Amino acid sequence: MKQTSDKPSRRQFIATGAAASALSIFGRQPYAFASDPGASDKLRIGLVGCGGRGTGAARQCVNAAPNVELYAMADFFPDKIAAAEEKLTKKMGPNPALGKQFNVTPDRRFSGFDGYKKVLQSDIDVVILATQPAFRPQHFEAAIKAGKHVFMEKPVAVDPVGVRKVIAVSDLAKEKGLTVVAGTQRRHLPSYLETMDRIGNGDIGELRGGDCYWIWGRKIGQNAQNPKWSEMEFQIRNWYFHCWGSGDCIVEQHIHQLDVMNWAYGGPPKSAIGMGGIMIKHDFGNIYDHFAIVYEYANGARVTSMASQIPGSTARVGQNIVGSKGRADGERIEGENPWKYSGPAVNGQEQEHKDMIASIRGMGPYLNHGKRVADSTMTAILGRMAAYTGREIRYDWALNKSQLDISPARYAIGDNPIPARPIPGEEQLV
C-alpha cells in the first residue's frame, strides 16, 4: 500500500508561505507563520551577476537560514562565473566553503545577455539580481513575471524610465504575493530602526534639515582594455565609469545615505539643485567624481548631500538628521533626548537575507521594498540630473514626466558609442 504524507511538497510549502505572507498586505494579519520549515521548504537560489557584490549576496543568502542552496548562476562572461564559483566553493579568508549549499551543476551556469532568462527558467524560487544597475529594471520585470521572489541590489535603475518600470513591477509583485527585498541594508539594522522610531516619536523635534555623505577617499579600480574585448565588453567590465551602467557615483554608492534621509523624512524630496564635475582626469567613461546637491523636502527642510571618489581626500560616510530638539545619525541622538544604541551588533547585509527568507516562508511580515528603493534611486538620479544640467529640478516632474533613457541602443557585444561627459549649462534637460 502506498504511503502518503501530510507534509507539503517543497513547491506547495513555498507557495503557501508566499500566499500567507501576502495576506498581511491587506491587513488581515501582521505575521504569517509556516508550520514546518523543514526539508520540504528548501529554497533554491539563482544568481544573476557574479561580481563581488553578487558573490557576497549569494553567500549571505544561503547562510541566512536552513535549507537554502545556490542552484543556478548567470553572468555576461563565463570567466566571472568561474571566479564566483572559486570564491564560493573554497575557503577565502574568514569565509568557509559553501559545501552542499553550492549545487550549481555545469548545465545551470549561463553566460551572455540572455543568461538571466535561463536562470529564471531553472527550478529556482528566489533570484538575486546583482548585475550593474542598468539591467535591473529588465531583469526585475522578467523575474516577477516568472513568479520568482527577488533580492535586488541597489540602485535599481539609472534613469527615470527605468525607475517607473521598477515601480510598476513592484505593484505586480504585490499582486502576486512575491517578496521583494533590496540591498539597502541600513533598513535592517536594529540601531537604525530604533533611531527612526525615536525620530517618528518626536525625540529630535520637527525636522529642520541635515547633511549626508559618501565621500569615499578613493576610487574604484579600472580593468585595463584587452584587445580581444569589444567596446561594449570593455564598458560592461568597467560599468562603474559609464553613466549608462552605474548611474554615476551619486546613484551607485550615495543612494544608501539618501535612502536614510528619505526614511527620516517619510518620502523623497520635492526638488534638488546642485553641482558636480571631475577632478581626476581619465580617458575612459563619462561620469563625474564629485557631487554637491541640496535637496528640499516637503516640509521645507533642506538636506545637503555630498558624494565623491577622489583618492587622498578625507573619507566620510554617514548622515546627520537635524531637528528642532537635537540631531540623529543612525546610532545616537544628541540634544534634549539623548540616546545611544546599545543592542547587539548586526550585519545588515546578512540580516536583509534573513528577513527576506522569513517573508518568503511566511515566518515574518510580507516584504516588498520595490517602491521604496525606487524612490531612493530616483532621489539620487534627481541629484545627478541637477548637477549634469545645472538646473533646479522638481522630483515629481523627473519621476513622472522626464523621458530620460540612457540605455544603449542595443545590448550586444560590439561597438557602443557613449555620450561625452556632461557640461552643466549645456546639457539638455530631457
Secondary structure, DSSP 8 states (H G I E B T S, - for coil): -----SS--HHHHHHHHHHHHHHGGGTS-S----S--SGGG-EEEEEE--SHHHHHHHHHHHTSSSSEEEEEEEESSHHHHHHHHHHHHS-BTTB---GGGB---GGGEEESTTHHHHHHHSS-SEEEE-S-GGGHHHHHHHHHHTT-EEEE-S---SSHHHHHHHHHHHHHHHHHT--EEES-GGGG-HHHHHHHHHHHTTTT-SEEEEEEEEE-SS--------TTS-HHHHHHHTGGGSHHHH--HHHHTTHHHHHHHHHHHTS--SEEEEEEE-SS--SS----SEEEEEEE-TTS-EEEEEEE--TTS--EEEEEEEETTEEE-SSEEEESS-EE--S----HHHHHHHHHHHHHTTSS---B-HHHHHHHHHHHHHHHHHHHHT--EEHHHHHHT-------S--SSS---------TTTS---
